[in-house]
């Protein structure tokens, strides 16, 4: 699995689960998510710091 391999776990030949390499979130992805949230009518006008705080608290 070190080289990004994928594995499928089967039960009696039927696929039940996939093991895939973890992909860490990039800072660009996080910034895009914050921008998307800020664009929504629900939280328009909220600062980046407040959104980050909400996410950290599990509020979003």
N, C-alpha and C positions, 0 to 999 in steps of 0.2 A: 504494500500500500504506500510505500515511501515515494513512489514515482507517479502518483496520481491514478493508481488503478482503481477500478470499480468492481465490486463483488455483489452478486445476487444470492441471497439466502433462500433456499427452497425447502419445502416440506412435501415429500413424496412427488417431487418434480414440479410442483406449483410454486412460482415465485411468491415469496412472502415479504421480503424486505431487501432494500438496496443499501449497501455501504459505499459511500462516496467520499472522496477527499474533502476536507473542510476548506472552505474559501473564506478568508478573513475579509471583513468589510473594509473598503478603502475609505480614506477621508473624503474623497470626491463623492462616493456613494452616500455618506452621511450628510455631507453638505447639500446634495441634491434632495435628500429626503426632508431636510429641514426647510429648504426653499419650497418644496412642494406643500409641506404642511402650512407654511406661512401664507401661501397663495390661496389656501382654502378660506372660505368665508368664516369658518368657525373660529379661527385664531388669527385673523388678519390684524396686522399692527403689533404683534407680539415680537419682542426682540429675540435675536438668535440665542442669547444667554438664557432667556426665560424658556424657550422651547427646549434647549439642551437640559435645563433643570427639570422640566416636566418629564422628558424622556428618562432622565436619570432616576426620577422618583417613580417611574412606571405609570405615569398619568396619561401618556399618549401611546 
